[in-house]
């Protein structure tokens, strides 16, 4: 059983990508193109950290589930990795 967990640990990114792509395969491209995306405000950068407030830039499209209207974004750039964190600001 430990070899399975080792394999998952080494290949987790592939598993996540495969899951996302298999879910995206059923998405109507026209509906996806109509999604508004997010507008970034209060963008700040300092010492390898980027923060911003994200607000839905139009009407919800709910292609991948319920669209979140307000999010807080934090990105930390390190020598060997980038850590990204999204936090729901309101429902």
Secondary structure, DSSP 4 states (H G I P E B T S, - for coil): -HHHHHHHHHHHHHHHHHHHHHHHTTS-HHHHHT---EEEEEEEEETTEEEEEEEE-SS---TTSSPPSEEEEEEEE-SS-EEEEEEEEE-
